[in-house]
Amino acid sequence: MKKAVAIFALVGLGLVGLAYYFSLESHKLIEQKEEADHLNQIVLENKMTADEAAREELLYGNTVIYQSIDFSKPDYSVVSPCMQRFQATGELDALCLNKILDVVVDDFGEQGFINAIIGSSIDYDNLSLDHTFLDNLFKEQTSLPNKLVLGFLNKYRNPSRLQEAFDAHKQDLFNNVPKNLYQKFFEEQITECLSAYEEIAGQNNKEAFFEDIYFKADTQNLHDQYWKYTFWKRRAIEKNDEVLYTILSEIKAYYNDQ
């Protein structure tokens, strides 16, 4: 600005007024920029504070504090041979998996196990939904916790049982997942799923629609882009798509009203 004023002064007194005008305007712009920078800094600090609060809320308020399970208890000792076999071979047959799962759910409680699953689907470092969560569950060689989570979820493929479990635990879930966390981690996925369901329902030829989806996903490697459609195809095969749509709609409506 000093350089600009000096140039105007050399040109002549007739331009001093113009130089003064530009000086004032530049000063205003500088002040506005400083004010905007200050506001942006406040917003950034508030966001960092909110994110840290969300992280602490997730870590300490909405996850299960894991307990030590006493496998010497008579009711639990039945799983010892299964645990030994898993440690030796890394494999579990369906019978052993269900035995261990029954013990863990009995120890945590059904609601506690549901909370643990929700917690394990979150990437705490980046405060976002962990998109590797489902991939890890379906790996051939995966951890015992992942095997147990998948076994637990498989029990709720039955539409009646799924609805009963939701009705029994939904208020606890709503209490444990406040709106800000719902919006950060789950709202986008639920909205996409509901929109995809409605789009599928509006198709005159659903078979042709899915043939086109699977062709594009396979030939163009766009499985992530079309997951919201294939998700409902799998739910239709399991015959729990209508119940799940109703449940997701209720969840969305609940948080929209908060």
Order of alpha helices (4+ residues) and beta strands (2+ residues): alpha-alpha-alpha-alpha-alpha-beta-beta-alpha-alpha-alpha-alpha-alpha-alpha-alpha-alpha
